[in-house]
Amino acid sequence: MEDAEIKKKLAMDHQMLMVLEHFQLAKLDYAKNVKIYTSIPQENVEIYIERLYSMELLEKYSGSSVKRTQAKLKKTNEVHKHHTYYELTNKGHYILKDMTEKEYIKYLQVECLKLLVLKRLRKENREKCAKLYDMGLMDKNYEPTSMGLAVVDLARRRQIKIL
């Protein structure tokens, strides 16, 4: 799968991006622990991990024990593996580094940018807001997130006519 296609999938599904970002923070982890830290349902976390693994953004950890220096969120110094642990690949690091507002703006139309700016339009267009929510640009209260505001700011700097 090409990098551009992977970035589009990550931009369109914020929860999958959250799982990938968790591995950047944790360095090494397993599905149940990802669920605890991200508040994403366990079944979804497992699906996302499998997708990220198939995209070669994650790889299985092969060691027999896990030390705290490897897994940053571990509470004990060393444990024997009882789960399948995953870690971020180099490709995963580079893809995450590129996930900025410049990547998100590629997939948004002017109507969606207007929804991020104008509150009155959000109430009339709930289905378009659902797309922005899935992308992580709008929260559950239909307010722009920090990434949503960064996308609007970039659109204004690029002089895209929103209003």
N, C-alpha and C positions, 0 to 999 in steps of 0.2 A: 504494500500500500504506500502511495506517495505521501510525502510530508504535507502537501497542501490539502489533501483529502483528510488526513489525520487531524490537522488543525481545524478544519471545518467541522468535523465530528465533535471535537472538544469544545469549540465555540458554541455549537448548537445544543450541547448537553452539559450544563453546568455541574451536575452531580458527578459525571465521569471526570470532569476537570478537577473537582474537589478531591476525588480519590487519588488522582495522580499527584496533586499538590501535597496530599497527606504523605505520600511516599518520599517526596522531597524533604519534608520536615522530619519524618521518622527514620529515614534511611533504609530501614528493614522492618517489615511488619506482616501480619496475617489478617485475613478478612474480618474476623470477629473484633479485633482491636480497631480496625479502620471504622467499623460500624459505630463503635463507642465514641470515637473522637469526631466523626463527621455527622452523626445522627441520621445517616442514610440507612434504610432497612437492609438487613443482612442479605436477603436474596438479591437486591439490587447491587450491593457491594460485590458479591460474588460474580454477578454478570459483568459488571464493569471491570473487575480484575481480569476476568477471562478475555474480554475485548482488548484491554490494554496489553495483555500478554500476547494476544494474537497480532497486535499491531507492533510488537517488539519494543514497547515502551517500558515494560516490566519484564523481569526475568526471575526464575525461581532461585532461591538461595540454596546452595548445595552443602553447606557445613552441617555438622552433627549437633552443634550447640550454638547458642546465640549469646553474645556478650553485650553488655550495656554500651560499650564503645561503638558497636555496630548498629544496635537498635536504640536510638536516642530516647524513645519513650518507655523503655523497659524500666521497671522499678527495682529489679534485683540485678546483681552483678553478672550472673551467668545462669542460663537455663538450658535444659535439653529441649530439643525441638519436639513439640507435640502437634504442631500445625504445619501447613505449607506456608513458608515465608517467601515473600517477594521483595525485590528491590528494584529501584529505578535504573534503567540502562542509560548509556551516554546519549542515545537518541532521545530518550525521555527527557533528559536534562535540557537538551537543545530545543525540543518542541515546547517545553514549559517556558523557556526563556523568551520564545517568540509570541507567547499568548498575551498580547497587549491590546490596547484599544484599536491599534492599527489593524489587527486581525479581525476584530469584531465588526468594524465598520464596513468591511468587504461584503458582509452578508445582510446588511440592513438597508432597507429602502427608506426614502425620505419620510414616508408615512409613519414608519416605526420610530424614526428620530423625533417626529412631532409628538408622538405619544410620550416619549421620555421628557419632553419639555412642557407640554400642556396637560395639566391635570384634568381639565374638563373633557378632553378627548379620551382619556383613559376609561372613564365611566361608560362611554358609548361603545368602545371597542374592546370588550373583554377578551375576545378570541385572539386578537393581535397582542394583547398584553400577556396572554399565556405563552406566546413564543418568546417574548422578552424575559418572562419569568424563567422559562426553561434555559435561556441563555445566561441567566444570572445578572441581567442588566436591570431587573426590576424585582423588588421583594414582594412578599405575599400581600402587603398592604398597598400595592400598586405605586410604590415610590421608587425612584431610581436608586440603584446601589452606587457605590463608589465607582465601579467599573462603568456603569451606565452614565454617570456624570462625566467620566473621562472620555467616553465615546462622543457625548454631546459636545464637549469642549474641543475635541479633535475635529469634529464636523464643522464647528464654527471657525476654527483656525484654517481649515481647508476651504472655507467660504462656501460651504454647501448651504444652500438656501433652505432653512428649516421652516421659518415663518413667513 
